[in-house]
Amino acid sequence: MWKITTWTVWIALLISPIAAQAISPPQQVTLKDAPNDAGNRVIISWEPVKEATGYNILRSESPSGEFKPILDKPLSSEKTSYIDETVKPNKSYYYILVALDGKGGESRSAVVGPVKPTGEWFHTGRIWVLVGLVVLSGTILVSLYMAHPDMRIRKIPGLEAVDEAIGRATEMGRPVLYVLGLSGAGSLTTIASMNILAQVARRCAEYETRLLVPCFDPVVMNIVREIVRNSYSQAGRPDRYVESDVFFLSDMQFAYAAAVDGIMARERPGAVFLQGYFYAESLILAETANTVGAIQIAGTTSDAQLPFFIAACDYTLIGEEMFAASAYLSREPKLLGTVRGQDIGKLILMAMLILGLISEMLGLHWAMEFFNIAKTR
């Protein structure tokens, strides 16, 4: 009996190290800097361990330093790769992959590294963006080269009516009121509105019609004064410019709207231009201008206010039409060439979309593959 017990102990002692090392250490662990990124990702790959029920990953900035886990919870046993997105560019990292057996046991791989993540200058997965940029740029450059003052672009009714509106105010002996909206000088919509104002001011100078420009922002007011002064000088009538007709009202939304309404009621302008970024006051301004019998030409990039302008105003510039207005009114060849080039680029894009849709319906997936959509479905 003693002999059996002794042999049992010896066998247990012999097989205990084997039982402790029942799970094999991970093999073929590789590190790779992830492509097409800003240098903030590392790809870790490994051969699957049959006995493993999960994996953990340890990381250090030195092969002899302290390795700390980078995961909140272990990876599943089905995983054979992981992307570490917590690294910093141009720093060296070392990794250890830990295989877990689900019973508290683990087996570590050898230290792997170093890997230094770096950012790429060009994202090869977005080659179509480069192709589109080259095509659009080439189209605009060709349009600029061929530009001339009589270049034909699509008619915009609201801009065609500018001379009519100012002429009507002149015949009625009433002023023209120009409102730039409620955005500051840094707004693209406000800048586009200033370009339109420059052409309106020039027409008012030629027709000797008074121009009133109430401003919501004092910075905008100072810029607008220079724009209007310059337009009157270009028209050969600097003597008609009145600095006090470009003035600051209030930087509070409804206080400004109420003040503009008061100006409309007192001055009774023959033409009102509402060009800029507007909010809830848009319909208040448009309705007041309608009650005094003014012809109204509105324009905004605010989708929420466009329906009100379309319903209450005679003409409305929608979105991009505001940005094309300066070229349209001035007939400057370079500006016209830019607008035409952009329009041709949009037509090319629309044609590609239609062609891609038709090809998808016919079972040809070249468009999906070209735009890398198939990879993300």
Secondary structure, 3 states (H helix, E strand, C coil): CHHHHHHHHHHHHHHHHHHHCCCCCCCCCEEEECCCCECCCEEEECCCCCCCCEEEEEEECCCCCCCEECCCCCEECCCCEEEECCCCCCCCEEEEEEEECCCCCEEECCCEEEECCCECCCCHHHHHHHHHHHHHHHHHHHHHHCCCCCCCCCCCHHHHCHHHHHHHHHHHCCCEEEEEECCCCCCHHHHHHHHHHHHHHHHHHHHCCCEEEEECCHHHHHHHHHHHHHHHHHCCCHHHCCHHHEEECCCCHHHHHHHHHHHHHHHCCCEEEEEEECCCCHHHHHHHHHHCCCEEEEEECCCCCHHHHHHHCCEEEECCHHHHHHHHHHCCHHHHHHHHHHHHHHHHHHHHHHHHHHHHHCCCCHHHHHCCCHHHC
